[in-house]
């Protein structure tokens, strides 16, 4: 009877393994540990937080199971992508392929097409996969068949950051409120009011108003803004992209960014908009929640003059529509590359340990990223996780967690030319706006009024020409 029951149990477990219910048996040997190399793009606080957890793992679970994890920062995201692809291609001078590397979907997809990515669903139970936020777990399902080729480890979304100190002065004199910044129409109108309010401070100098707003990641603006208006620019199925670049939707995007930019209501001067907050060129911007640790604590008017500021964090302004509950999902996950059974198993064990609620919440607090499991993505749980939380970090996490829990999170599916296509969205409107704003400023300096100086650029004909040019560029990536 005992033998019969054991046979039955093994059969049930074998079936469970096939269904993702029992996972894999451990091939590890604590006496002969396996070494796992992890490549990231983390720097600063993010790298410090990651390295601290790697050390903790190696001293505890890693020592018990026979796993040694070594983390290596490759610099920037672009540097990491370049080095990973060089390793996979076996280029001269390239390092060996890492066991794990951080990647966005397009890079993961490219490496997967080279046959080097492990499908992690074979190493996780259904319950383990279900613990992660659904859209995070599905990001690496390139085939649409339920595969999991990106392990969610640290995510982010976008937030609206406000220089509350200067905003409060503006609001007190004009009656502006945070509610005015909830949607794109309100943001544009408020930016116009701010420009006119600051312009009026110097009545002897016409048209010298200041910009209220800027934004990082224009591709996010184009993709999420379109999605909120019911359009998906890049429709991807099984790695093939079809384009939906509807003119009416794109015109709404143009009117809510390009037009206020050339009129001086929006601006982008520094490398990032947090730089523009620091120099006082703007007082509000949309950027990644993971950039919270880079926010300035003061505005530098000159090399010798500055003043402290308080920061407020608000939800991103949205386009009105039936699909307005879309929000951007970003942040790289981890990709496990093919290797020995022990290497792959050890890689997954580390990633599961790393994303356990308590550790993932502490990593979030220390790095600015968001937790990836459903139970950890809770502001009360985060505040009670035992990690010290700065006021700005607390504000960011509160808004970002609510964003994830209250919206449909969206990121484009991967396709072969995804990075190049996304770059068109990143620069086509932003670069044109910056160049044309320079012309407007030159015209203002020559004595033209704002309406006359900007007239050429806000016409239907000008938009039509830009639209056709950009449409043609994007159509080259359809397949």
TASUL-V214498 format. One line per field, one symbol per residue. ss: DSSP state (H for helix, E for strand, L for the rest). phi: phi as a letter, one per 40 degrees, with the letter a starting at -180 (. if undefined). burial: # if it has 16 or more other C-alpha atoms within 10 Angstrom, else .. A space follows every 50 residues. Layout:
ss: ???
phi: ???
burial: ???
This chain:
ss: LHHHHHHHHHHHHHHHHHLLLLLLLLLLLLLLLEEEEEEELLLHHHHHHH HHHHHHHHHLHHHHHLEEEEEEELLLHHHHHHHHHHHHHLLLLLLLLLLE EEELHHHHHHHHHLLLELLHHHHLLHHHHHLELHHHHLLLLLLLLLLLLL ELLLEELEEEEEEHHHHHHHHHHHLLLHHHHLEHHHHHHHHHHHHHHHHH HHLLLLLLLLLLEEELLHHHHHHHHHHHLLLLLEEEELLEEEELLLHHHH HHHHHLLHHHHHLLLELLLLLLHHHHHHHLLLLEEEEEHHHHHHLLLEEE LLLLLEEELLEEEELLLELLLLLLLEEELELLEEEEELLLHHHHHHHHHH HHHHLLHHHHHHHHHHHLLELLELLLLLHHHHHLLLLLLLHHHHHHHHHH HHHHHHLEEELLLLLLLHHHHHHHHHHHHHHHHHHHHHHHHHHHHLLLLH HHHHHHHHLHHHHHHHHHHHHHHHHLLLL
phi: .ccccccccccccccccccgbbgbccccbdcbcbcbcbbbbcagcccccc cccccccccbcdcccgbbbbcbcchcdcccdccccccccgccgccccccb acaccccdccccccgbbcccccbbccccccccddcccccccccgbgcbbb ccbababbbbbbccdcdccdcccbgcbddcbcbcccccccccccdccccc cbccbcfbcbccbaacfcccdcccdccccgbbcbcbbfgbbbcbbdcccc ccccccbccccccgcbaabccbcccccccgcabaabacccccccccbabc cacbbaacbbbbbbcccbccicbcccbcbahcbbbcccacdcccccccdc ccccccdcccccccccbgcccbcccccacccccbcgccbcdccccccccc cccccbbccbacccadbdccccccccbdcccccccccccccccccchccc ccccdccbcccccdccccccdcccccbca
burial: ............##..#..####....#....##########...##.## #.##..##...#..#####.#.##..#..##.######........#### ############...###########..#.###..#######....#### #################..#.....#...####################. .....########################.######..#######...## ##################....#####################.##.### ........#.#########...################...######### #######################..####..##.#.#.#..######### #.##....##########..##.###.###..##.##.###.##...#.# ..##..##....#...#..##..#..##.
